[in-house]
Amino acid sequence: MLTKVLTLVSKWAIPFLLLVIPLYGQLKKVPVYEAFVEGAEEGFTTAVKIIPFLVGMLVAISVFRASGALDYLSRLLGPALAAIGTPSEVLPLALMRPLSGSGVLGLATELMRVYGPDSFIGRLASTMQGSTDTTFFVLTVYFGSVGITRYRYSIITGLCADISGLLASIYICNLLFR
């Protein structure tokens, strides 16, 4: 019964919101269409402003991977990860997660293809992706789009959160799936 309710809610949630929000705006005497067009224009302007930041981030990620630095770091940290019950295969995912969501999605997809989604590595990769964020991407794109240039403490806080998420996912996956 619960599955049927959840399926029904997930099927109709977006159409419901697309109907209710404009109706609510009309009730509050908001010019809904004009507000939508204005917001879309601001979104387009923001998208154009962040293009240089995105290009810079993508180039940096490509250089990091193509130079072999990612592979070298993986080999260097492999023994330490083995000591805490983490397969070295997920290390590139853990290292790349603060940089790129789409890059890590490709790495996770490859891990799932090779080891299977129900393997320990597949579950750990999924949990790591859900427990961390793309810190440098967020800082580059979002802070860059609004002109924030001093974000030293944001980097420290974001990376601490990423490390906490990674360690928590390793602990929980070892607890539940080993």
Buried (B, 14 or more C-beta within 10 A) or exposed (E): EEEEEEEEEEEEEEEEEEEEEBEEBEEEEEEBEEEEEEEEEEEEEEEEBBEEBBEEBBEBBEEBBEEEEBEEBBEEBBEEBEEEBBBBBBBBBBBBBBBBBEBBEEBBEBBBEEBEBEBBBBBBBBBBBEBBBBBBBBBBBBBBBEEEEEBEEBEEEBBEBBEEBBEBBBEBBBEEBE
